[in-house]
Amino acid sequence: EIDMEDMERASFEKEELLGDDSLKQLSSKTGGKYYSNTMDYKKTVEDIQNLTSAYYVLGYSIDEKWDGKFHKVKVKVKRKGYEVFGQGGYFNPKPFSEYTKYEKLLHIIDLALSETPQFQQPVDFSMVALPVYLKGEAQLVALSQIPKDKIQEIAGPKTELILLVFDEQNNVRALRSCQIDFSSLNQEKVYPYTVCPLAPGKYHCSLVLRNMKTGIGSRASSFVSIPAKLESGLRLYPPLLLVPEQNAQYIEASAPVSLFSLYPFAASNYAPLITELSA
C-alpha cells in the first residue's frame, strides 16, 4: 500500500482518523508492505519491482470445515536478513444458514456472474430470454428447462429460483424470485418461467437455482435485446419454438401474466424448445 497524500495535512488528534491508518491495517492484514508519505517515488517503484518480480506459492492440504473460523498461517525462513510477506491466515467457509441477508445477495450475484463462484462449481442448465410487447409495454420473457437428475444436490422442499437481469454496466435492472418444492413435482423436467417489464436495451439474464439450506446452486444465462417501441408498422419478434412433449410441468415464477396468454399453445401436448436446435 502506498500513501500518496500530501505532506501538509490537517492535524487530527486521533491517528485512526487519518487515511494512512486504514492503509497500515490493510497492509498488516493481507501480508503486504506499507509505504508512508512516499516522496522518493523512484525508490518506491524499485522496491515494489524487487518485491513482486519473484515470489513463492506455498500450498498444503487442509481439512475444510464449514465453521467460519479463522486459521493463522505463519511462514519463517532460516536465512538471516530476509523478511517474509504473506497472508496471515484464512477463514473457513461458514454454513450458508449463518449468512446475513446481504451476504446471501452477494452469493447470488457471485453465482450469476462469476466464471468460478466461491466454494462451488455450479451445474449449468438452459434458458431462453425473449422480448415481447404487451399493451404497448416492453416485457422480458425468461424460460428455462431444469432436468431434475442434474440438480439432485439442489432439488428439495426448499429451493429458490431467482432471475437477475443486468444491463450493459452490470447494474441489476430486475429481480424475480420464487420458492419451489421439488419433492412435490413428478415430471423429470420442469419449465419455470417469469415475465417482467424492462426498458428497451441490451441485457444479460441469469437464472439461479439455489438450495435454501446449503447454498448449493445451479444456473443458466442468456442475452436479450429489447427493441424500442414502433410508432407505426409491424415488427416480427423472436418466436417461441415448441417441441412435442406430453404434460410438461410449468412453474410460474412471480409472473404478472401467464406464458400462455403471450404464446397461446396446447401446453398438454407441447413444451418450449430451450436447448439448442440441432441441424
N, C-alpha and C positions, 0 to 999 in steps of 0.2 A: 504494500500500500504506500502511495506517495502523497504527502501533504503538499499541495501546490498553493496553499493560502499565502497571502502576502505577509511579510514580516511585521508590518504595522497593523496590529489588530486591536479591536476593542478589548479592554481588560475585563475578565469575569472573575468573580470570587470563587466559583466552583469550576474545577477542571472538567467535570463531566458536561458542562455547558459548551465547551469548545468542540469543534468538529474533529480535532486530532484525537480526542479521547475515544471516539467511536472507531476511528481507523486503527488505533492501538488494540482495542478489544477484538476487532475483526481479524487483524493480523495474528494476534495471540491464539484465537480460537481455531483458525484454519491452518496454523503452522507456517504462516508467512513471515515476512520481514517488513518492518515499518521504517520509512524514511521521513524524518520530521523537517518541515520547512526547507525543502531542497532548493538551494540556490545554485550549487555546482551541479547542474543537470547532466553535464557530460560524464562526470564521475559516476553519478547515479545510474545513468544508462549503461555504462560499462559494467557496473556491479550487477545490474539486472541481467545483462547478457551473460556474464560469468556464472551467475546462479542458475540460470534457466537453460543454458546451452547443453548441459549434461545432467542427467538425473537417473535415479534408480526407481524401479517399480517393484515393491516387495509385496508378495501375496502369500496367504496361508489360509487353510481351511478353518471354518468356524461352524459351530452348531447354531443354525438360525432358530431363534425362539421369538415368537410374536409377543414380546412383553414390553417393548418400547424402552428398554433400559439402555443407558449409555455405558460403553465399554472403552476404557482408556487404552491407548496404544503408545508405547514409547520405544524409540529406536536409538541405540547408542553405537558409537564407533570407537575402536580401540586406539586408532592413530591420534596422537596428540595434536592440538592446534586446529582440529576440524569441528565444525558445528553441523548439526542435523536440523533441517527444517522440514517438518512433515505434519500431517493431520494428527491431532491429539487423540483421536478415537472415533468411534462410530456409534450410531443408535441402531438398535434392533428395531425392525418394524413393529408397530403396536397393533393390537387387534382392531379390525375395522369397526367393531361395535363401540370403540372408545374415541373414534374420530368425532371432531366437532362438526357442526353444520357447514362451516366454511371449509374445513379440510375435506369433507365429502364432495363439495362443489369442485375444489381443486383436483380431487381424484377423478371426477367425471371428465373434466377438461383435459387432464393428462391422458385418460383413456381415449378420448375423442381425437386428440391432435397429435400425440406423440407416436413416433415410429417404434420406440421401445419404452412403453409405460413402466413406471416403477413397480418392482416386486412381482410382475407377472407378464406373461406373453399371451395376450388375448386371442381367442379364436375369432376369425372373421366370418361374417355371413354377408348375404347380398341385399341390396336395396336399390330402388329407383326413386328419383325425385322428378316430378313433372310440374310445369307451370299451367295454370288454368285461370280464367276469369269467371267470377261468379257474381252476377248482378252488378257488373261494372268494376268489381274489386279484384285485384290480383291475389291469387292464392297459390300456395305450395302444397302439393300432394306428395307425401312421403310414404312409400310402401316397402315392406321387407318380407322376406321369406326366411323363417327360422326352423331348420331341421332339429328336432328335439335330441337326436342322437349325438349331435355335435356339441351340445351345450349341457351335457349331463351334470357337470360340476356346478353349473349356474342355475339350472331349472329347479324350482322348488315352489313351496307355497307362497314365499315372499320374494318375488323377483320384480325389479323395477325396469321399465323401458323408458328411456329418455332420448328425446330428439333435441339436438343442438344445431342451430343454424348460424353460421359465421359469415360475415361479409368479407370483402377483399382485404380488409385490415385486421381480420381475425377478431372483430368485435362480435359478441353474441347478440344476434338480432331476434331470435325466437327460441323459446324453450318450452317443450311439452313433455309431460311425464304421466305415467300411469303404473299401476301395480298389476302383475299377472300371477295367477296361481296356476303354475304348470301342472300341478298334480291333478287338477280337475279337467285337463284337456286330453282328449282321446286320440286326436289325429297325430300322425308322425311329423307333419309340417303345419305351422301356423302362420297366418298372414296379418301381422299388426300394420295399422295404417293411422295416419293423422293428417289433418288439413289445418293450415294456419295462414293468415293473411301476411303478405310481405310486399314491400315496395319494389318496383322494378329495379333490377340489378343482378349481379352475379354473386352466387352464394356457394359455400361448401357446407353440405349437410352431413351430420354424423349421428348415427343411431346407436345408442349404447344400451346393452342389456347387462344388468348388474344384480348379483345376489345381495340382498339387503342385510344378510347376516355375516357373510365372509368378505364381501367386496370384490370377489372374483367376477370378471366381466368379459363380455364379448362385444363386437362392434361391427358396424358397416358404415360405408361412406359413399357419397355421390355428389356430383356438382350439378348445379342447375342455373340457367339464365332466364330470368323473368323479364319479358319484353315490356316496353311501355305500352300503355293503352292506345288503341287506334281510335281516332275520332270518327273515321268512316271506313267502309270497306270490310273485307273479310280476312281473317288470319287463320292458318292451319297450325294448331298446336301439336306437340309430340303426342302420338297415340298411346293408349294403354293396350299393350298386346296381351292376348289371352291364350291359354293352353287348356286342353281338356283335363278336367280333374273333378272327381265326384266329391261333393260335400266338403269342400275346403272350409277350414275354420278361420274366421276373421276376428280380429281384436281391434276395437275402436279405441284408439289412444287419445283421449281428450279432443276428439274431432268435433267441431261445431256443426258440420254437415256430414251426411253419410257418403261413403265412397260410391254407393250405388245410385245416388241422386246425381252425382257428377258423371259417372260412367255406367249407364244402365246396361246390365248384362245378367245372364242367368247364373247366379252365384252357386247354385247347386250342381251345375254342370261344368263350370269353368273356373280357372284361377288366373291371377295376373302372372305374366312371364317376368320374373325378377332376375333370374340368372341370364347369362349371355346367350344370345340366339346363335345356334350353330349354323354353319354354312349349308 
